Amino acid sequence: MEYGLVLRWLVLYGVLGALGRPIAARLFATLPGRGIGIGLPTALVVFGTAVYWVGHLTFGPLAVAAGAVALLALALLTAFDRDALADRRLELADGVRPGRPAAEAAVVFVVAFAFLIAVRAVDPAVYPLGGEKFLDFGLLQSLDRATRLPPEDMWFAGDPVAYYYGGHLLTAALADLTGTAPRYAYNLSLAGFYATLVTAAYGLAGAIARDRAGSWRLAGLSAAFFVGIASNLVTVSRLVVSTLPASLRRTVAGVVASRTRYSADSVLSGVDTFSYWTASRVIPGTINEFPLFAWLNGDLHAHMMGTPFLLLGAALAFALYRTPAADVGRRRRLAFLAVPILAGFQAVVDTWSFPSVFGLCFLALALGPAEPWAVLSTRVARWRGGRDPGALTAELEHLAGALAVTAVAGLLGALLASPFLLGAAGGREIAILSAAERSSLPALLLVHGGFVAVFLAYLLDRLSVDRVLAPLVGLGALGVLALTANLAVALVVGPLLIFGWAACRTDRPVGFETALIVAGAGLVAIVELVYVRELAGPLRMNTVFKTYAQVWVLWGVAAGVALPAFVRWPGGVSVPGSRTRWLRAGLAVAVVLATVPYAGLALSAHFEGPTDPSLDATRFVERDHPDEAPAIAYVDGLSGQPTLLSAPATSRYPGPERDPPAPPGMYSWDASPAASLTGVPTVAGWHHEVGYRGREPYLRRVRAVDAAYTGSPERTVAVIERYGVDYVWVGPAERARYGSVDFAGVSGLTPVFENEAVTIYRVDDPRVAQ
């Protein structure tokens, strides 16, 4: 086990968090706790943004040094500026000591980091099966070789990567700062992102709870549980079904199976056939991950690395929500200007959550009490304040102001993200989802039921009877809509949208957690109506996959605030009557017990058996593929980014008139292992490139590679010259695809590595032999 590296990265995260703390304190000066728990993601955005922009000129030590200098300079400026010193004097005069909450947040980070290190040390490998680890590790290796950004695509040699790689960029930069090889940085970074997410949830939930004199520590720990440990209701549902009478058991299993991806037999099997994988595949045609599954599976993937920065965006929205309209100076506008800066970086880390940053901004301004126009124009705000247009008109004008301010932030964010968005995120369009493809009510409840139960109880508790009547009318309309349009989501999140918005327009004790409830409900509803049409996944698979990852963390923080507030344990407002208190506590216990069995079963299975703990992501290559391991090590030892010719990870493509069948071996070892594990680009790699480049550009390369291995010597030479091939790989995948490969008739190919499994040729001067 590489304990020295673990300690080195833990120290680095501590330094980054300390440097981010004064910046967060400036951004969140009006929030309780002034950004406790948010310092590390703040620092990573500042550091990563500088590395990203300098990296387009030169990527390497200079870009990393520029990021470090930018972070240090901004930390010093914010730590000693006039407002910071004034705030500190006020805190000391009021007896406020922020050191203890900050220390507790640090403990949360260390515990979460150590937990994920233990998880990854048992199974550190970047296996191609069951995820995107070849993609993620290949991006990390490509960045390790790159001298400028964007890096060259390891599966599409000669072209820049067409994927959001900001999280991998951060990993590569942190690896440079600590002198860590990519094979170790992969798992250390996974642990860091997980701990950053859990700590951000802890800090944000604590700040929201403290805003209303709630138990900030209990709210923070609850949010850390929901975000880092809790799961959906699939596992507990299997346990419940197994306890039903035999006559009822088969009927219930059949109903569930008819509306989800499960068979009746799998539902009836209880936990006897438990697999950590099953709970993430509920709604047909989609992926329904939650954080514990994602980090247990171990992809260093964008939808995971983007979540801490999404919570940073939620914290900025909270600052806009809470800041009084009278405070239109530096503090409110600073939070507003930080939104597009964060979004510009978030587009590179996880493009799917780029719009969500602005959605949170809109909800904060729309649901908050302050006048939205004050952010942009004090004149318009004064004019609005001097009018009495009536309740409905005032509400519409308030919404229009929130929309206008958000539009300005969106334009600035799109401008900052334009170099990446125009180059790597094009070729997609919004499509309408047909009624037949929408999710069923049982499937939605299995995925979201735990959160929905908490939020309904919380919001109804906050609304008085006269306030509930009007929303109930809207709820009835949603029921009609759900039945007539096959829109089950209306019954699941419709009440949250209606009651949440209504609660924010009353004097009831609700706060920013309600905005997060509405945000998550809106995202769940959107993916039942539209989806992003792309070639990376069938129909709406990616849309639901990447959106639900955001919903979970937003709702996890909201539940961390809402559940303790609903129960009103000591530290909150007392509840008259012991029966009511026990009922409330019973709901809390039921939700926790329903969402924790997955963690117990999955983790116990994960740690079963003897193990030799290590964080080496590629150690499995020598163990599982000993014949090819020396050849991969040879390629890994090549300097720069030479171009490799190897078999594409797709089916044979006989001609332009036919689409290839689904590639059976894409998630297998034979899927471009040399390129994926070394970052040395191959002419045509994984079939995923269809989603990035389009079908025909990718398949044109596939045909060219096939011709190079099986065609005439003239054709082989032409392909080598066309794509600037420096090395040719002939291994098991090539022999399985093409048969015997000897390049007879082509000179200028010199064998530089050869064993029983692999031959590697260096291209010196390719030409047809005379």
Secondary structure, DSSP 8 states (H G I E B T S, - for coil): --HHHHHHHHHHHHHHHHHHHHHHHHHTTTSTTSSTTTHHHHHHHHHHHHHHHHHTT--SHHHHHHHHHHHHHHHHHHHSSHHHHHHHHHHHHTT--THHHHHHHHHHHHHHHHHHHHHHHHS----STTSSHHHHHHHHHHHHH-SSSS-B-TTSTTSB--S--HHHHHHHHHHHHHT--HHHHHHHHHHHHHHHHHHHHHHHHHHHHHTTT--HHHHHHHHHHHHHT---SHHHHHHHHHTS-HHHHHHHHHHHHHTSS--HHHHHTTTTT--TTGGG--STTS----HHHHHHHT---HHHHTHHHHHHHHHHHHHHHHS-TT--SHHHHHHHHHHHHHHHHHHHH-GGGHHHHHHHHHHHHHHSSS-GGGGT-HHHHHHHHT----HHHHHHHHHHHHHHHHHHHHHHHHHHHHHHHHHHS-S-EEEE--GGGS--HHHHHHHHHHHHHHHHHHHHHHS-HHHHHHHHHHHHHHHHHHHHTT-THHHHHHHHHHHHHHHHTSSSS--HHHHHHHHHHHHHHHTTTEEEE-SSSSTTHHHHHHHHHHHHHHHHHHHHHHHHHHHT-TTS---SSHHHHHHHHHHHHHHHHHHSHHHHHHHHHHT-S-------TTHHHHHH-TTTHHHHHHHHTS-S---EE---BS-----TTS-----TTTTSTTSSHHHHHH---BSS-BTTHHHHH-HHHHHHHHHHHHHHHHS-HHHHHHHHHHTT--EEEESHHHHHHHSS---TTEEEEEEEEE-SS-EEEEEEEEEE--
